Amino acid sequence: MGERGASRHPVGVVDLSTSYLGLKLAHPLVPGASPLSYELDSILRLEDAGAPAIVLHSLFEEQISADPLRTARAPTDPVGYLEHLNRIKESVHVPVIASLNGTTDEGWTSFASLVEQAGADALELNVYHLSTNLWTSGATLEAYTLDTVRTVRSLVSIPVAVKIFPYFSSIASLARQFEEIGVNGLVVFNRSYQPDIDLETLEVKPDLRLSSSTELLSRLYWIAMLSGRVDLSLAVTGGVHTGADALKAILAGADAVQMVSALLQNGPGHLKVVREEMERWLERHGHSSLEEVRGSMSLERREDGRAFTRAGLLQVLQRGIGPLS
Ligand SMILES: Cc1cc2nc3c(=O)[nH]c(=O)nc-3n(C[C@H](O)[C@H](O)[C@H](O)COP(=O)(O)O)c2cc1C
């Protein structure tokens, strides 16, 4: 980001506040769903570092349907999750967003009510549905996802956000349909965790790599596409590591910016680093609030919005990287 603009507001005076899922947040940098929330102590450290809200790790459908009455107290077990959520709510002052990860509407959807009763301020649904069925069409999958989300929406009164993969064939239409069934927010995008192949042992092995800023671009694209066109809170997840990353997401139109890899790598204190980078950029560019720039680079607001369309694709590919030397 450039250095132009007069310095008018000292760091700390710039207003970074935002509204996400109807929750008033001091700034948009929210720790996303991950093991960062397994321990109450880590959550308190995130809150101390200024996290304006916390998204809890997901409770997985498989864990609920395996044995819903299991009394194990780990925060990844159903009963343990509810107790953990309860304890967190008693201990922190910021909103807590619970997360459920599933694909069917048996079991995990009804668990949504319990999560609401345990005090969650909002619910993030991670619809992790990668179909390998040769006969299931994209339209069927989309309808199925909408049905599942609709069921949850009817069961709880807290705000509901849906976290999706980028693999739907018509993301814009899906977003509109989420809005129509009363969803409050969209979180783009889930990362996929495909296993790798070990050439020496010839085993398929899990491969969890943390993200880098390069993953941000697909998120920017879709936030910029949707901003101002659907009545949904928009959050980016994936590839936000720096203040510049977070600002780009906001300029594209995001209301909140979730961070996981950067916090796992650098610790909770990184929230402050990113926040101050944002403040400095806004101040250098003569802005007193984040609100002034939110969505300013969205398709809806830009005359040069063609960069987001097929025309932009053509231009990029035809300009290319020059002839081979
Ligand atoms: C170790 C780890 C565990 C995660 N667990 C969850 C989870 O329980 N539920 C979920 O929705 N996303 C989970 N995620 C995905 C993150 O919430 C986030 O969407 C993803 O890491 C991209 O954001 P980042 O680039 O800031 O890391 C996990 C990610 C990591 C690295």
The ligand as a Tripos MOL2 file, in Angstrom:
@<TRIPOS>MOLECULE
LIG
   31    33     1     0     0
SMALL
NO_CHARGES

@<TRIPOS>ATOM
      1 C1         -5.2320  -26.2560   12.8800 C.3       1 LIG1
      2 C2         -6.5050  -25.6910   12.2780 C.ar      1 LIG1
      3 C3         -7.7340  -26.0830   12.7760 C.ar      1 LIG1
      4 C4         -8.9100  -25.5600   12.2240 C.ar      1 LIG1
      5 N1        -10.1180  -25.9330   12.7440 N.ar      1 LIG1
      6 C5        -11.2620  -25.4250   12.2020 C.ar      1 LIG1
      7 C6        -12.5200  -25.7500   12.7460 C.ar      1 LIG1
      8 O1        -12.6460  -26.4590   13.7500 O.2       1 LIG1
      9 N2        -13.6280  -25.2500   12.1370 N.ar      1 LIG1
     10 C7        -13.5600  -24.4250   11.0480 C.ar      1 LIG1
     11 O2        -14.5910  -23.9680   10.5510 O.2       1 LIG1
     12 N3        -12.3630  -24.0670   10.5300 N.ar      1 LIG1
     13 C8        -11.2280  -24.5480   11.0860 C.ar      1 LIG1
     14 N4        -10.0240  -24.1930   10.5560 N.ar      1 LIG1
     15 C9         -9.9940  -23.2680    9.4060 C.3       1 LIG1
     16 C10        -9.7930  -21.8370    9.8920 C.3       1 LIG1
     17 O3        -10.9050  -21.3890   10.6550 O.3       1 LIG1
     18 C11        -9.6090  -20.8660    8.7090 C.3       1 LIG1
     19 O4        -10.7990  -20.8420    7.9360 O.3       1 LIG1
     20 C12        -8.4580  -21.2460    7.7930 C.3       1 LIG1
     21 O5         -7.3180  -21.6170    8.5380 O.3       1 LIG1
     22 C13        -8.0980  -20.0800    6.8840 C.3       1 LIG1
     23 O6         -7.7300  -18.9520    7.6170 O.3       1 LIG1
     24 P1         -6.1860  -18.5290    7.8460 P.3       1 LIG1
     25 O7         -5.5950  -18.2880    6.5150 O.co2     1 LIG1
     26 O8         -6.2750  -17.2890    8.6840 O.co2     1 LIG1
     27 O9         -5.5180  -19.6610    8.5480 O.co2     1 LIG1
     28 C14        -8.8420  -24.6740   11.1190 C.ar      1 LIG1
     29 C15        -7.5910  -24.2810   10.6410 C.ar      1 LIG1
     30 C16        -6.4260  -24.7580   11.2020 C.ar      1 LIG1
     31 C17        -5.1090  -24.3030   10.6540 C.3       1 LIG1
@<TRIPOS>BOND
     1     1     2 1
     2     2     3 ar
     3     2    30 ar
     4     3     4 ar
     5     4     5 ar
     6     4    28 ar
     7     5     6 ar
     8     6     7 ar
     9     6    13 1
    10     7     8 2
    11     7     9 ar
    12     9    10 ar
    13    10    11 2
    14    10    12 ar
    15    12    13 ar
    16    13    14 ar
    17    14    15 1
    18    14    28 ar
    19    15    16 1
    20    16    17 1
    21    16    18 1
    22    18    19 1
    23    18    20 1
    24    20    21 1
    25    20    22 1
    26    22    23 1
    27    23    24 1
    28    24    25 2
    29    24    26 1
    30    24    27 1
    31    28    29 ar
    32    29    30 ar
    33    30    31 1
@<TRIPOS>SUBSTRUCTURE
     1 LIG1         1 GROUP 0 **** ****
